[in-house]
Amino acid sequence: MFFGRAREIKALRADISRAGLDTLAGRKSPRARVLLIAGRPGSGRTSLAERLVRDLERGYRDGVLRARLTEPGGEPVPVERAARGLLADLGVAAPAGAGEDDVSELLRGALLERRALLLLDDAADAEQVDALLPDNPDCLVVAVARGPLTGIPDVRPCTVGGLDVKAAVELLETYAGSVRVTVDPQAAETLAELCAGQPAALVLAGGWLAARPTASVADLGKRLRAVPDDDGRPAALRPLARAFRLAYEALPAPGARALRLLSLAPLGSADPQTLSALAGCSVSAAEVLLDGFVALGFVRRAPHGQYEVPGCLAPFLAERLAAEDRPGETQLARARMLERTVRLLQSCRAVTEPEGSPARRRHAGLPRALRFPHRAAAADWLDLRQPALLACARLAVADGELDTLARRLIAALVRALAAHRGTEAAAPELYGLHGLVLDVAERRGLHRERAAALLNLADLDAGTGRTPEALARYRAALDAGRLAGDPYATGRAMESVGGAHQQLGDWQRAADWYGRALAQRLARDEREDQARLYGRLGAVHTYAGRYGEALRDWRAAAAAYRRLGDVAGHARALSEAARVQEYAGRPEDSLRTCEEAVEWARRAGDERLHAALRLRLADTLDRLGDPAAARLHRAAAERLLGSGSAGQGSSGHPSPSTYEIRGEVQKD
């Protein structure tokens, strides 16, 4: 609902066409124009911004992008997180772990050729807005803040106060009905003045009247005057505080408790499942409560069956919770919410498993309210609730008292994201979650989980080209793995340190660390890992030009794969040994080894590998002066590739497990 504000909308529209300082100076504006709507929470500033955006969006072919820059608790949203959200709306992926400057630069680059309208709600300061401001005058930014954004040039705030009396009375009529207002228009105007024309206060007053059809507007006015002012509040907040107190104290005790528990909902966003867990009631009862709160003006409906606590009411609910509930009760409610979220995430992941699997059988045994009918429904729920789920994980870790539940929640969320999107697509979210695991592990001295988190973060750093940062984390993971006595973590860390040095071109250190990792694998008789590490050592020695050592390692890798029964891996290792022999100036030996590799590839039944090795053999024959034989092998390779049945085959180089939080809390 939107009432009044014609003057403000007219002023904002006029500000769009106003000549800026750059235009007056004869220069083209280098950045987007910023329209600022300034006012306190509860003044209707966001509703005004949304109305303006709806009026203007037709002129912006690339649509409207929205970001909220302050969380309900009052904490500013990090610029990096806000920029990622805007990039996601544009369909642009930001690298996992990228810093604030990099993500902001990526956002500006993405908007450089677009004509988009940005709505930045509840900006905490000018720095937040400036970091997200497009370097494109064809874009327009509508910012909402408490006051002026000092530091951004050429911005004139449109200050939002209370509604005029006519608009305020119209707002009351939507709740109380026109009859009660018509029979006592003076009382309605007085009530509007008592609420200082603040839309949030008027909505609560209207909700009170709607719940009491026999009460008059004058009755409400008398009750509102009788509510004492809190002298500790700013004068501008007192009308809303009085309206909230009157409406809240009229609630029955169970409803009042459920309402104040909504202050624990992440991002102020809830659904019946969330309130059910917080209040300890059934999902259907929670839905009835939420609909009742909507009718009373405490909560707003959001798309897709969600509900939102208005930001202006969140502090009042938090105050009531702290005053009326014992800390232990509050902690129990939070624990119930986390446990319910964990179970929903486990169900969300389980529905991706094959029919008849243990996870699906457990899923079938869950209560109906916790089950998803099919994979698409689970994916939709995960997409819809992702911001709240990530916020829930952050809040659980920040709380510090529920670390076991926090770890279970993060593990379940990591698995659900990986199952529905794949680890590569979900990497930005997983990076933040692994960082939270690291925070908990360091706080609790959990060395095994600290090692796992560091390994996962380092893998993501390495995957986005931040190799020095990855190397530092791999070394820290090695120390943590040693403290935990975890051979998996130490072996994986040593191998990864070698890989980072290899990426940096430091062949000597890479070979040294691969050798250490190999020694551990030999001691533990881990044969698959031995084969892989022999291959890595062979590759590093080849790069360094140490062909004798490289040939020895590739032959050892081939022997290890043969003992394992990995025929394709054996063929690949022989192929690499042939390459080394060629580099070392031994073409006849290279030819014999390559022929042996081709035969093993044929036995493996991997036609793609067989074709690739035939082509390599043809190149070797060309260099040895036998073009006729080379043509025969190329023709055979073309037949293999054109047969349509070439499969992927086995790589022979299994990659280490990633995105896994190793520890006891993993168990569903």
C-alpha positions as CSV (number, residue, x, y, z in Angstrom):
1,M,0.0,0.0,0.0
2,F,1.2,3.4,-0.8
3,F,-0.3,6.8,0.2
4,G,0.6,10.4,-0.4
5,R,4.2,11.4,-1.2
6,A,3.2,13.2,-4.5
7,R,5.4,16.1,-3.6
8,E,8.4,13.9,-2.9
9,I,8.0,11.9,-6.1
10,K,7.8,15.1,-8.1
11,A,10.9,16.4,-6.5
12,L,12.8,13.2,-7.1
13,R,11.7,13.0,-10.8
14,A,12.9,16.6,-11.2
15,D,16.2,15.8,-9.7
16,I,16.9,13.2,-12.4
17,S,16.8,15.8,-15.2
18,R,18.6,18.4,-13.1
19,A,22.0,19.4,-14.6
20,G,24.7,18.1,-12.4
21,L,28.0,19.8,-11.5
22,D,29.8,18.0,-14.3
23,T,27.3,19.1,-16.9
24,L,27.5,22.7,-15.6
25,A,31.3,22.5,-16.0
26,G,30.9,21.3,-19.6
27,R,32.0,17.7,-18.8
28,K,30.2,14.4,-19.3
29,S,29.3,12.9,-16.0
30,P,31.5,9.9,-15.3
31,R,29.2,8.1,-12.9
32,A,25.5,7.3,-12.4
33,R,23.3,9.9,-10.8
34,V,22.3,9.2,-7.2
35,L,18.8,10.0,-5.9
36,L,18.8,10.0,-2.1
37,I,15.7,9.4,0.0
38,A,16.6,10.2,3.6
39,G,14.5,9.4,6.6
40,R,14.2,7.4,9.8
41,P,13.1,3.7,9.7
42,G,9.3,3.6,9.8
43,S,8.9,6.8,7.8
44,G,7.9,5.0,4.7
45,R,11.2,5.8,3.0
46,T,11.6,2.3,1.4
47,S,8.0,2.3,0.2
48,L,8.7,5.7,-1.5
49,A,11.8,4.3,-3.1
50,E,10.0,1.2,-4.4
51,R,7.2,3.4,-5.8
52,L,9.7,5.6,-7.6
53,V,11.5,2.6,-9.0
54,R,8.3,1.1,-10.3
55,D,7.5,4.4,-12.0
56,L,11.0,4.6,-13.6
57,E,11.9,1.0,-14.4
58,R,10.4,1.0,-17.9
59,G,13.2,3.4,-19.0
60,Y,16.0,0.9,-17.9
61,R,16.2,-2.0,-20.3
62,D,18.5,-4.0,-18.0
63,G,16.0,-3.9,-15.2
64,V,16.1,-3.1,-11.5
65,L,18.8,-4.4,-9.1
66,R,18.2,-4.3,-5.4
67,A,20.5,-4.6,-2.4
68,R,19.9,-4.0,1.3
69,L,22.9,-2.5,3.0
70,T,22.0,-2.8,6.6
71,E,20.9,-6.0,8.4
72,P,17.9,-5.9,10.8
73,G,20.2,-5.9,13.8
74,G,21.8,-2.6,12.5
75,E,25.1,-4.1,11.3
76,P,26.2,-2.7,7.9
77,V,26.3,-5.4,5.1
78,P,29.9,-5.8,3.8
79,V,30.3,-4.2,0.4
80,E,31.7,-7.5,-1.0
81,R,28.5,-9.4,0.0
82,A,26.2,-6.7,-1.4
83,A,28.2,-6.5,-4.7
84,R,28.1,-10.3,-5.1
85,G,24.3,-10.2,-4.7
86,L,24.0,-7.5,-7.4
87,L,26.3,-9.5,-9.7
88,A,24.2,-12.6,-9.1
89,D,21.1,-10.7,-10.2
90,L,23.0,-9.8,-13.4
91,G,24.0,-13.4,-14.0
92,V,27.7,-12.6,-13.5
93,A,29.8,-15.0,-11.3
94,A,32.3,-13.4,-8.9
95,P,35.4,-15.5,-8.1
96,A,35.3,-17.3,-4.8
97,G,37.2,-15.5,-2.1
98,A,37.7,-12.3,-4.1
99,G,38.1,-9.2,-2.0
100,E,35.9,-6.1,-1.7
101,D,37.8,-4.1,-4.3
102,D,37.9,-6.9,-6.8
103,V,34.2,-7.6,-6.6
104,S,33.3,-3.9,-6.7
105,E,35.4,-3.5,-9.8
106,L,33.8,-6.5,-11.4
107,L,30.3,-5.0,-10.6
108,R,31.3,-1.7,-12.2
109,G,32.6,-3.5,-15.2
110,A,29.4,-5.5,-15.6
111,L,27.3,-2.3,-15.4
112,L,29.6,-0.3,-17.8
113,E,27.5,-1.2,-20.9
114,R,24.2,-1.7,-19.2
115,R,21.3,0.6,-18.5
116,A,20.1,-0.5,-15.1
117,L,18.3,1.0,-12.1
118,L,19.9,0.3,-8.7
119,L,17.9,0.5,-5.4
120,L,20.3,0.5,-2.4
121,D,18.1,0.3,0.7
122,D,19.1,1.4,4.2
123,A,22.7,2.5,3.3
124,A,24.8,2.9,6.5
125,D,27.2,5.4,5.0
126,A,28.5,7.0,1.8
127,E,31.4,4.5,1.5
128,Q,28.9,1.7,0.9
129,V,27.1,3.5,-1.8
130,D,30.3,4.8,-3.5
131,A,31.8,1.3,-3.7
132,L,28.7,0.1,-5.6
133,L,28.2,3.2,-7.8
134,P,28.4,2.4,-11.5
135,D,30.9,4.3,-13.7
136,N,28.1,4.7,-16.2
137,P,25.8,7.8,-16.5
138,D,23.1,5.7,-18.2
139,C,22.5,4.0,-14.9
140,L,20.5,5.5,-12.0
141,V,21.0,4.8,-8.3
142,V,18.1,5.3,-5.8
143,A,19.7,5.2,-2.3
144,V,17.8,5.1,1.0
145,A,19.5,6.3,4.1
146,R,19.0,7.9,7.5
147,G,20.7,11.1,6.5
148,P,22.9,12.8,3.9
149,L,25.6,10.7,2.2
150,T,28.4,13.1,2.7
151,G,31.3,12.3,0.4
152,I,29.3,11.5,-2.7
153,P,29.2,14.7,-4.8
154,D,26.1,16.3,-6.4
155,V,23.5,14.5,-4.2
156,R,20.6,16.4,-2.8
157,P,18.6,14.4,-0.3
158,C,14.8,14.2,-0.4
159,T,14.0,14.1,3.2
160,V,10.9,12.0,4.2
161,G,8.9,13.0,7.2
162,G,5.4,12.0,8.2
163,L,2.5,11.7,5.9
164,D,0.1,14.6,5.5
165,V,-3.2,14.3,7.4
166,K,-5.2,13.3,4.3
167,A,-2.9,10.4,3.4
168,A,-2.5,9.3,7.0
169,V,-6.3,9.1,7.4
170,E,-6.6,7.1,4.1
171,L,-4.0,4.6,5.5
172,L,-6.1,4.2,8.6
173,E,-9.2,3.6,6.6
174,T,-7.6,0.6,4.9
175,Y,-7.5,-1.1,8.3
176,A,-10.4,0.3,10.3
177,G,-12.8,0.7,7.4
178,S,-14.3,4.0,6.2
179,V,-17.3,4.0,8.5
180,R,-15.4,4.5,11.8
181,V,-13.3,7.2,10.2
182,T,-16.3,9.0,8.5
183,V,-18.3,9.2,11.8
184,D,-15.4,10.8,13.6
185,P,-13.1,12.5,11.2
186,Q,-11.6,14.7,13.9
187,A,-10.6,11.7,16.0
188,A,-8.9,10.2,12.9
189,E,-7.0,13.4,12.3
190,T,-6.0,13.5,16.0
191,L,-4.8,9.9,15.8
192,A,-2.7,10.7,12.7
193,E,-1.1,13.5,14.7
194,L,-0.4,11.2,17.6
195,C,1.4,8.9,15.2
196,A,3.2,11.9,13.8
197,G,2.1,10.7,10.3
198,Q,4.6,7.8,10.5
199,P,3.4,5.0,8.3
200,A,4.8,2.3,10.5
201,A,2.9,3.7,13.6
202,L,-0.3,4.2,11.6
203,V,-0.2,0.6,10.4
204,L,0.1,-0.7,13.9
205,A,-2.7,1.6,15.0
206,G,-4.8,0.5,12.1
207,G,-4.1,-3.2,12.9
208,W,-5.3,-2.6,16.5
209,L,-8.5,-1.1,15.2
210,A,-9.0,-4.0,12.6
211,A,-8.7,-6.5,15.4
212,R,-11.4,-4.7,17.4
213,P,-14.4,-3.9,15.2
214,T,-16.4,-2.4,18.0
215,A,-13.7,0.1,19.2
216,S,-13.8,3.6,17.9
217,V,-11.0,5.7,16.6
218,A,-11.4,8.0,19.6
219,D,-11.0,5.0,21.9
220,L,-7.7,4.2,20.3
221,G,-6.6,7.9,20.6
222,K,-7.3,7.8,24.3
223,R,-5.3,4.6,24.8
224,L,-2.4,5.9,22.7
225,R,-2.2,9.1,24.8
226,A,-2.2,7.0,28.0
227,V,0.9,5.1,26.9
228,P,3.9,6.7,28.7
229,D,6.8,7.9,26.6
230,D,10.2,6.4,26.9
231,D,12.4,9.5,27.7
232,G,15.5,7.5,26.6
233,R,14.4,7.4,23.0
234,P,14.8,10.2,20.4
235,A,11.7,12.2,20.1
236,A,11.2,11.2,16.5
237,L,10.9,7.5,17.5
238,R,8.4,8.0,20.4
239,P,5.2,7.9,18.3
240,L,6.2,4.5,16.8
241,A,7.4,3.2,20.2
242,R,4.0,4.1,21.7
243,A,2.0,2.5,18.9
244,F,4.2,-0.7,19.1
245,R,3.8,-0.9,22.9
246,L,0.0,-0.5,22.7
247,A,-0.3,-3.1,20.0
248,Y,2.2,-5.6,21.5
249,E,0.7,-5.5,25.0
250,A,-2.8,-6.3,23.6
251,L,-1.5,-9.6,22.3
252,P,-2.2,-12.8,24.2
253,A,0.9,-14.2,26.0
254,P,1.6,-17.0,23.4
255,G,1.3,-14.6,20.5
256,A,3.5,-12.0,22.2
257,R,6.2,-14.6,22.8
258,A,6.1,-15.9,19.2
259,L,6.3,-12.3,17.9
260,R,9.4,-11.4,20.0
261,L,11.1,-14.7,19.0
262,L,10.9,-13.5,15.4
263,S,13.7,-11.1,16.3
264,L,15.9,-14.2,16.1
265,A,15.0,-15.0,12.5
266,P,18.0,-14.4,10.2
267,L,17.7,-11.2,8.2
268,G,14.3,-10.7,9.7
269,S,13.0,-13.3,7.2
270,A,10.8,-16.1,8.4
271,D,8.5,-18.8,7.1
272,P,6.2,-21.1,9.1
273,Q,9.0,-23.6,9.6
274,T,11.2,-20.9,11.2
275,L,8.5,-19.7,13.6
276,S,7.4,-23.3,14.4
277,A,11.0,-24.1,15.5
278,L,11.4,-20.9,17.5
279,A,8.1,-21.1,19.3
280,G,8.0,-24.8,19.6
281,C,4.6,-25.1,17.9
282,S,3.3,-26.9,14.9
283,V,3.9,-25.6,11.4
284,S,0.2,-25.0,10.8
285,A,-0.1,-23.0,14.1
286,A,2.9,-21.0,13.1
287,E,1.3,-20.1,9.8
288,V,-1.8,-18.9,11.6
289,L,0.3,-16.8,13.9
290,L,2.2,-15.2,11.0
291,D,-1.0,-14.4,9.2
292,G,-2.3,-12.8,12.4
293,F,0.8,-10.7,12.7
294,V,0.4,-9.5,9.2
295,A,-3.2,-8.4,9.9
296,L,-2.0,-6.5,13.0
297,G,0.9,-4.8,11.1
298,F,3.8,-6.4,12.9
299,V,4.9,-8.5,9.9
300,R,4.8,-8.1,6.1
301,R,4.1,-10.8,3.5
302,A,6.9,-11.5,1.1
303,P,6.9,-13.5,-2.1
304,H,6.8,-17.3,-2.1
305,G,5.2,-17.8,1.2
306,Q,7.8,-15.8,3.2
307,Y,7.3,-13.2,5.9
308,E,9.4,-10.2,6.8
309,V,9.8,-8.3,10.1
310,P,10.0,-4.5,9.2
311,G,13.4,-3.2,10.0
312,C,11.9,-0.4,12.1
313,L,10.2,-2.9,14.4
314,A,13.2,-5.3,14.8
315,P,14.8,-3.3,17.6
316,F,11.6,-3.2,19.6
317,L,11.2,-6.9,19.3
318,A,14.8,-7.5,20.4
319,E,14.3,-5.2,23.4
320,R,11.2,-7.2,24.4
321,L,13.0,-10.5,24.0
322,A,15.9,-9.4,26.2
323,A,13.5,-8.0,28.9
324,E,10.9,-10.8,29.0
325,D,12.7,-14.0,28.2
326,R,15.5,-15.7,30.2
327,P,18.8,-16.1,28.3
328,G,18.4,-19.9,28.6
329,E,15.0,-19.8,26.9
330,T,16.3,-17.6,24.1
331,Q,19.2,-19.9,23.6
332,L,16.9,-22.9,23.5
333,A,14.7,-21.2,20.9
334,R,17.7,-20.5,18.8
335,A,19.0,-24.1,19.1
336,R,15.6,-25.4,18.0
337,M,15.7,-23.1,14.9
338,L,19.2,-24.3,14.1
339,E,18.3,-28.0,14.5
340,R,15.2,-27.6,12.3
341,T,17.3,-25.9,9.7
342,V,19.9,-28.7,9.8
343,R,17.1,-31.3,9.3
344,L,15.6,-29.4,6.4
345,L,19.0,-29.1,4.7
346,Q,19.7,-32.8,5.2
347,S,16.3,-33.5,3.6
348,C,17.1,-31.0,0.8
349,R,20.3,-33.0,0.1
350,A,18.8,-36.5,0.6
351,V,16.2,-35.9,-2.2
352,T,19.1,-35.7,-4.7
353,E,20.2,-39.3,-3.8
354,P,19.0,-42.3,-5.9
355,E,15.8,-44.1,-5.0
356,G,16.4,-46.8,-2.5
357,S,19.6,-45.3,-1.1
358,P,20.0,-45.0,2.7
359,A,19.6,-41.2,2.6
360,R,16.3,-41.6,0.6
361,R,15.0,-44.1,3.2
362,R,15.8,-41.7,6.0
363,H,14.1,-39.0,4.0
364,A,11.0,-41.0,3.7
365,G,10.8,-41.5,7.4
366,L,10.8,-37.8,8.2
367,P,7.6,-35.9,9.2
368,R,5.8,-34.6,6.2
369,A,6.6,-31.0,7.0
370,L,10.4,-31.7,6.7
371,R,10.2,-33.6,3.4
372,F,10.5,-32.3,-0.1
373,P,8.3,-33.9,-2.8
374,H,11.0,-33.9,-5.4
375,R,14.4,-32.5,-6.3
376,A,13.1,-29.4,-8.0
377,A,11.1,-28.4,-4.9
378,A,14.2,-28.8,-2.8
379,A,16.3,-26.7,-5.2
380,D,13.7,-23.9,-5.2
381,W,13.6,-23.9,-1.4
382,L,17.4,-23.7,-1.3
383,D,17.5,-20.8,-3.8
384,L,14.8,-18.9,-2.0
385,R,16.2,-19.4,1.5
386,Q,19.9,-19.1,0.6
387,P,20.4,-15.6,2.0
388,A,18.7,-16.5,5.2
389,L,20.5,-19.8,5.5
390,L,23.9,-18.1,5.0
391,A,22.9,-15.5,7.6
392,C,21.8,-18.2,10.0
393,A,25.3,-19.8,9.7
394,R,27.0,-16.5,10.3
395,L,24.8,-15.8,13.4
396,A,25.3,-19.3,14.8
397,V,29.1,-18.9,14.6
398,A,29.0,-15.4,16.0
399,D,26.9,-16.6,19.0
400,G,29.7,-18.8,20.2
401,E,27.5,-20.8,22.5
402,L,26.1,-23.3,20.0
403,D,29.2,-24.3,18.1
404,T,28.3,-27.9,17.7
405,L,25.0,-27.0,16.1
406,A,26.8,-24.3,14.0
407,R,29.2,-26.9,12.7
408,R,26.4,-29.3,11.8
409,L,24.5,-26.5,10.1
410,I,27.4,-25.5,8.0
411,A,28.2,-29.1,7.1
412,A,24.6,-29.7,6.0
413,L,24.5,-26.4,4.0
414,V,27.8,-27.2,2.3
415,R,26.5,-30.7,1.3
416,A,23.1,-29.3,0.1
417,L,24.7,-26.6,-2.1
418,A,27.2,-29.0,-3.6
419,A,24.5,-31.6,-4.3
420,H,22.1,-29.2,-6.0
421,R,24.6,-26.8,-7.8
422,G,27.9,-28.6,-7.9
423,T,31.0,-27.4,-6.1
424,E,32.2,-25.1,-8.8
425,A,29.0,-23.2,-9.2
426,A,28.6,-22.9,-5.4
427,A,32.2,-22.0,-4.7
428,P,31.6,-18.4,-3.6
429,E,29.1,-19.5,-0.9
430,L,31.3,-22.5,0.1
431,Y,34.3,-20.1,0.5
432,G,32.4,-18.1,3.1
433,L,31.1,-21.3,4.9
434,H,34.6,-22.8,5.1
435,G,35.8,-19.5,6.6
436,L,33.1,-19.9,9.3
437,V,34.3,-23.5,10.0
438,L,37.8,-22.1,10.4
439,D,36.5,-19.5,12.9
440,V,34.8,-22.2,15.0
441,A,37.8,-24.6,14.8
442,E,40.2,-21.9,15.9
443,R,38.0,-20.8,18.8
444,R,37.5,-24.4,20.0
445,G,41.0,-25.7,19.2
446,L,39.6,-28.3,16.8
447,H,42.8,-29.0,14.8
448,R,41.3,-31.6,12.5
449,E,38.5,-29.3,11.3
450,R,40.9,-26.4,11.2
451,A,43.1,-28.4,8.8
452,A,40.0,-29.4,6.6
453,A,38.8,-25.8,6.5
454,L,42.2,-24.5,5.5
455,L,42.6,-27.1,2.8
456,N,39.2,-26.3,1.3
457,L,39.9,-22.5,1.4
458,A,43.3,-23.0,-0.1
459,D,41.9,-25.2,-2.9
460,L,39.5,-22.3,-3.7
461,D,42.3,-19.8,-3.6
462,A,44.4,-21.9,-5.9
463,G,41.4,-22.3,-8.3
464,T,41.0,-18.6,-8.7
465,G,44.7,-17.9,-9.2
466,R,45.7,-16.7,-5.7
467,T,48.5,-19.2,-5.5
468,P,50.6,-17.4,-2.8
469,E,47.6,-17.2,-0.5
470,A,46.8,-20.8,-1.2
471,L,50.4,-21.8,-0.4
472,A,50.2,-20.1,3.0
473,R,47.0,-21.9,3.9
474,Y,48.3,-25.2,2.8
475,R,51.3,-24.8,5.1
476,A,48.9,-23.8,8.0
477,A,46.8,-26.9,7.2
478,L,49.9,-29.0,7.4
479,D,50.6,-27.7,10.9
480,A,47.0,-28.2,12.0
481,G,47.0,-31.8,10.6
482,R,50.1,-32.6,12.5
483,L,48.6,-31.3,15.7
484,A,45.5,-33.4,15.1
485,G,47.5,-36.5,14.2
486,D,45.5,-36.7,11.0
487,P,47.5,-38.5,8.2
488,Y,44.9,-37.6,5.6
489,A,45.2,-33.9,6.3
490,T,49.0,-34.0,6.5
491,G,49.4,-36.0,3.3
492,R,47.0,-33.9,1.4
493,A,48.6,-30.7,2.7
494,M,52.1,-31.8,1.7
495,E,51.0,-32.8,-1.8
496,S,49.1,-29.5,-2.1
497,V,52.1,-27.5,-1.0
498,G,54.0,-29.2,-3.8
499,G,51.3,-28.4,-6.2
500,A,51.4,-24.7,-5.2
501,H,55.2,-24.6,-5.7
502,Q,54.7,-26.3,-9.1
503,Q,52.1,-23.6,-10.0
504,L,54.7,-20.9,-9.1
505,G,57.3,-22.6,-11.2
506,D,59.6,-23.6,-8.3
507,W,60.4,-27.1,-9.5
508,Q,62.9,-27.9,-6.8
509,R,60.6,-27.2,-3.9
510,A,57.7,-28.9,-5.7
511,A,59.7,-32.1,-6.0
512,D,60.8,-31.9,-2.4
513,W,57.2,-31.6,-1.1
514,Y,55.9,-34.3,-3.5
515,G,58.7,-36.5,-2.2
516,R,57.7,-35.9,1.4
517,A,54.1,-36.8,0.6
518,L,55.2,-39.9,-1.3
519,A,57.2,-41.1,1.7
520,Q,54.2,-40.9,3.9
521,R,52.0,-42.7,1.3
522,L,54.7,-45.5,1.0
523,A,54.8,-45.8,4.8
524,R,51.1,-46.2,4.9
525,D,50.9,-48.5,1.8
526,E,48.4,-46.1,0.1
527,R,48.9,-47.4,-3.4
528,E,46.5,-45.2,-5.4
529,D,48.1,-42.1,-3.8
530,Q,51.6,-43.5,-4.5
531,A,50.8,-43.9,-8.2
532,R,49.5,-40.3,-8.4
533,L,52.5,-38.9,-6.6
534,Y,55.0,-40.7,-8.7
535,G,53.3,-39.1,-11.7
536,R,53.5,-35.7,-10.1
537,L,57.2,-36.1,-9.4
538,G,57.7,-37.2,-13.0
539,A,56.0,-34.1,-14.3
540,V,58.0,-31.8,-12.1
541,H,61.3,-33.4,-13.0
542,T,60.3,-33.2,-16.7
543,Y,59.6,-29.4,-16.4
544,A,63.0,-29.0,-14.6
545,G,64.8,-30.9,-17.4
546,R,65.9,-33.7,-15.1
547,Y,65.0,-36.4,-17.6
548,G,66.7,-39.3,-15.8
549,E,64.7,-38.7,-12.6
550,A,61.5,-38.0,-14.5
551,L,61.8,-41.3,-16.5
552,R,62.4,-43.2,-13.2
553,D,59.3,-41.7,-11.6
554,W,57.0,-42.2,-14.6
555,R,58.1,-45.9,-14.8
556,A,57.4,-46.2,-11.1
557,A,54.0,-44.6,-11.7
558,A,53.3,-47.1,-14.5
559,A,54.2,-50.0,-12.3
560,A,52.0,-48.7,-9.5
561,Y,49.0,-48.4,-11.8
562,R,49.6,-51.8,-13.2
563,R,49.6,-53.3,-9.7
564,L,46.4,-51.5,-9.0
565,G,44.8,-52.9,-12.1
566,D,44.3,-49.4,-13.5
567,V,45.0,-50.2,-17.2
568,A,44.3,-46.7,-18.4
569,G,46.5,-45.1,-15.8
570,H,49.3,-47.5,-16.7
571,A,48.9,-46.5,-20.4
572,R,49.1,-42.8,-19.6
573,A,52.1,-43.2,-17.4
574,L,53.9,-45.1,-20.2
575,S,52.9,-42.4,-22.6
576,E,54.5,-39.8,-20.4
577,A,57.6,-41.9,-20.0
578,A,57.8,-42.0,-23.9
579,R,57.6,-38.2,-24.0
580,V,60.5,-37.9,-21.5
581,Q,62.6,-40.3,-23.6
582,E,61.9,-38.2,-26.6
583,Y,63.0,-35.0,-24.7
584,A,66.1,-36.8,-23.6
585,G,67.1,-37.6,-27.2
586,R,66.2,-41.3,-27.3
587,P,63.7,-41.5,-30.1
588,E,63.9,-45.3,-30.6
589,D,63.3,-46.0,-26.9
590,S,60.4,-43.4,-27.0
591,L,58.9,-45.3,-30.0
592,R,59.0,-48.6,-28.2
593,T,57.5,-47.2,-25.0
594,C,54.8,-45.4,-27.0
595,E,53.8,-48.6,-28.8
596,E,53.5,-50.3,-25.5
597,A,51.3,-47.5,-24.2
598,V,49.1,-47.8,-27.3
599,E,48.7,-51.5,-26.6
600,W,47.7,-50.9,-23.0
601,A,45.2,-48.2,-24.0
602,R,43.6,-50.7,-26.4
603,R,43.3,-53.2,-23.6
604,A,41.7,-50.5,-21.4
605,G,38.9,-50.1,-23.9
606,D,39.2,-46.3,-23.5
607,E,38.9,-45.3,-27.2
608,R,39.5,-41.6,-26.6
609,L,42.8,-42.4,-24.8
610,H,43.6,-45.0,-27.4
611,A,43.2,-42.4,-30.2
612,A,45.3,-39.8,-28.3
613,L,48.1,-42.2,-27.9
614,R,47.9,-43.3,-31.6
615,L,48.3,-39.6,-32.6
616,R,51.3,-39.2,-30.3
617,L,52.8,-42.4,-31.8
618,A,52.2,-40.9,-35.3
619,D,54.1,-37.8,-34.3
620,T,57.0,-39.9,-33.1
621,L,57.1,-41.9,-36.3
622,D,57.2,-38.6,-38.3
623,R,60.2,-37.5,-36.4
624,L,61.9,-40.8,-37.0
625,G,61.3,-40.5,-40.8
626,D,58.5,-43.1,-41.3
627,P,55.5,-41.0,-42.6
628,A,53.7,-44.0,-44.1
629,A,53.4,-45.7,-40.6
630,A,52.5,-42.3,-39.1
631,R,49.6,-41.9,-41.6
632,L,48.3,-45.4,-40.7
633,H,48.2,-44.5,-37.0
634,R,46.5,-41.1,-37.7
635,A,43.8,-42.9,-39.7
636,A,43.3,-45.4,-36.9
637,A,42.9,-42.5,-34.5
638,E,40.4,-40.8,-36.7
639,R,38.3,-44.0,-36.9
640,L,38.4,-44.3,-33.1
641,L,37.3,-40.7,-32.6
642,G,34.6,-40.9,-35.2
643,S,33.1,-44.1,-33.9
644,G,30.8,-42.1,-31.5
645,S,31.5,-44.4,-28.6
646,A,34.6,-42.8,-27.3
647,G,34.2,-42.5,-23.6
648,Q,35.8,-40.4,-21.0
649,G,37.6,-43.3,-19.4
650,S,39.4,-43.3,-16.1
651,S,41.8,-40.4,-15.5
652,G,44.1,-42.5,-13.4
653,H,44.7,-39.4,-11.3
654,P,42.0,-39.2,-8.6
655,S,41.8,-35.7,-7.2
656,P,41.7,-35.1,-3.5
657,S,38.4,-34.7,-1.8
658,T,37.3,-31.1,-1.6
659,Y,34.5,-29.2,0.0
660,E,34.3,-31.7,2.8
661,I,34.3,-30.8,6.5
662,R,36.0,-33.8,8.0
663,G,35.0,-34.5,11.5
664,E,32.5,-36.3,13.7
665,V,29.8,-33.7,13.1
666,Q,29.5,-34.7,9.4
667,K,27.2,-37.6,10.1
668,D,23.5,-37.0,9.2
